[in-house]
C-alpha cells in the first residue's frame, strides 16, 4: 500500500473524573469502559 492510500484518524476524548469510576467499580471495569469508548469512536466517527 502506498503512503498516499494510508488513512489517518485522530480523536480526542476527555474522560473527566475517570479515576473515580475506577475506584468505585475496579480497574477491570475501567478497562472495559475504555475499550467500549474506543469501539464507539471507531463505529461512529466518520473519516472526513
ROSE-4610 file (N, C-alpha, C; in Angstrom, 1 decimal, always signed):
// ROSE-4610
residu = [X/X/X/X/X/X/X/X/X/X/X/X/X/X/X/X/X/X/X/X/X/X/X/X/X/X/X/X/X/X/X/X/X/X/X/X/X/X/X/X/X/X/X/X/X/X/X/X/X/X/X/X/X/X/X/X/X/X/X/X/X/X/X/X/X/X/X/X/X/X/X/X/X/X/X/X/X/X/X/X/X/X/X/X/X/X/X/X/X/X/X/X/X/X/X/X/X/X/X/X/X/X/X/X/X/X/X/X/X/X/X/X/X/X/X/X/X/X/X/X/X/X/X/X/X/X/X/X/X/X/X/X/X/X/X/X/X/X/X/X/X/X/X/X]
num = [1/1/1/2/2/2/3/3/3/4/4/4/5/5/5/6/6/6/7/7/7/8/8/8/9/9/9/10/10/10/11/11/11/12/12/12/13/13/13/14/14/14/15/15/15/16/16/16/17/17/17/18/18/18/19/19/19/20/20/20/21/21/21/22/22/22/23/23/23/24/24/24/25/25/25/26/26/26/27/27/27/28/28/28/29/29/29/30/30/30/31/31/31/32/32/32/33/33/33/34/34/34/35/35/35/36/36/36/37/37/37/38/38/38/39/39/39/40/40/40/41/41/41/42/42/42/43/43/43/44/44/44/45/45/45/46/46/46/47/47/47/48/48/48]
x = [+0.9/+0.0/+0.9/+0.6/+1.4/+1.0/+1.9/+1.6/+0.4/+0.2/-0.9/-2.3/-2.3/-3.5/-3.8/-2.8/-3.0/-4.0/-4.7/-5.7/-5.2/-5.5/-5.1/-6.3/-6.6/-7.6/-7.1/-7.7/-7.3/-8.6/-8.6/-9.8/-9.4/-10.0/-9.6/-10.9/-10.7/-11.8/-11.3/-12.0/-11.6/-12.6/-12.1/-13.0/-12.8/-13.4/-13.3/-13.6/-12.8/-13.0/-13.1/-12.3/-12.3/-11.8/-10.9/-10.3/-11.4/-12.4/-13.5/-14.2/-14.4/-15.1/-14.2/-12.9/-12.0/-12.0/-12.0/-12.0/-13.3/-14.4/-15.7/-16.0/-15.7/-16.0/-14.9/-13.7/-12.5/-11.8/-10.5/-9.8/-10.2/-10.6/-11.0/-12.3/-13.2/-14.4/-13.9/-13.0/-12.5/-11.9/-11.1/-10.5/-11.6/-12.7/-13.8/-14.4/-14.6/-15.1/-14.2/-12.9/-12.0/-12.1/-12.2/-12.4/-13.7/-14.8/-16.1/-16.0/-15.4/-15.3/-14.5/-13.5/-12.7/-13.6/-14.3/-15.2/-16.2/-16.8/-17.9/-17.3/-16.1/-15.5/-15.1/-14.7/-14.4/-15.7/-16.7/-18.0/-18.7/-18.6/-19.4/-18.7/-17.4/-16.6/-16.3/-16.8/-16.5/-15.2/-14.5/-13.2/-13.6/-13.4/-13.7/-12.5]
y = [-1.2/+0.0/+1.2/+2.1/+3.4/+4.3/+5.2/+6.1/+7.0/+7.3/+8.2/+7.5/+6.2/+5.5/+5.2/+5.5/+5.2/+6.2/+5.7/+6.6/+6.9/+8.1/+8.5/+9.2/+8.8/+9.4/+9.9/+11.0/+11.4/+11.8/+11.4/+11.6/+12.0/+13.0/+13.3/+13.2/+12.5/+12.4/+12.6/+13.4/+13.7/+13.0/+12.0/+11.2/+11.7/+12.9/+13.5/+12.6/+12.7/+12.0/+10.5/+10.0/+8.6/+7.8/+8.4/+7.7/+7.3/+8.2/+7.9/+6.6/+6.5/+5.3/+4.0/+4.1/+3.0/+2.7/+3.7/+3.4/+2.8/+3.1/+2.6/+1.2/+1.0/-0.2/-1.2/-0.7/-1.6/-1.3/-1.6/-1.3/-2.1/-3.4/-4.2/-3.7/-3.1/-2.4/-1.1/-0.4/+0.8/+0.4/-0.7/-1.1/-1.5/-2.1/-2.4/-1.1/-0.1/+1.2/+1.9/+1.8/+2.4/+1.7/+0.3/-0.4/-0.1/+0.0/+0.4/+1.8/+2.7/+4.1/+4.0/+3.2/+3.1/+2.5/+1.4/+0.8/+1.8/+2.5/+3.5/+4.6/+5.0/+6.1/+5.5/+4.3/+3.7/+3.5/+3.2/+2.9/+4.2/+5.3/+6.4/+7.7/+7.6/+8.8/+8.5/+9.4/+9.2/+9.8/+9.2/+9.8/+10.8/+12.0/+13.1/+14.0]
z = [+0.0/+0.0/+0.0/-0.9/-1.0/+0.1/+0.6/+1.7/+1.3/+0.1/-0.3/+0.0/+0.1/+0.3/+1.8/+2.6/+4.1/+4.7/+5.6/+6.3/+7.7/+8.1/+9.4/+10.1/+11.3/+12.1/+13.4/+13.9/+15.2/+16.0/+17.2/+18.0/+19.4/+20.0/+21.4/+22.2/+23.3/+24.3/+25.7/+26.4/+27.8/+28.7/+29.4/+30.3/+31.7/+31.9/+33.2/+34.4/+35.4/+36.7/+36.5/+35.5/+35.3/+36.5/+37.2/+38.4/+39.4/+39.5/+40.4/+40.0/+38.7/+38.2/+38.5/+38.2/+38.5/+40.0/+40.9/+42.3/+42.8/+42.2/+42.6/+42.0/+40.7/+40.1/+39.8/+40.0/+39.8/+38.4/+38.4/+37.2/+36.0/+36.2/+35.1/+34.5/+35.2/+34.6/+33.9/+34.5/+33.8/+32.5/+32.4/+31.1/+30.1/+30.6/+29.7/+29.2/+30.0/+29.6/+28.5/+28.7/+27.7/+26.4/+26.4/+25.2/+24.5/+25.3/+24.8/+24.1/+24.8/+24.2/+22.9/+22.8/+21.6/+20.5/+20.8/+19.8/+19.3/+20.2/+19.8/+18.9/+19.2/+18.4/+17.0/+16.9/+15.6/+14.8/+15.5/+14.8/+14.4/+15.2/+14.9/+14.5/+14.4/+13.9/+12.4/+11.6/+10.1/+9.8/+8.9/+8.3/+7.3/+7.6/+6.6/+6.4]
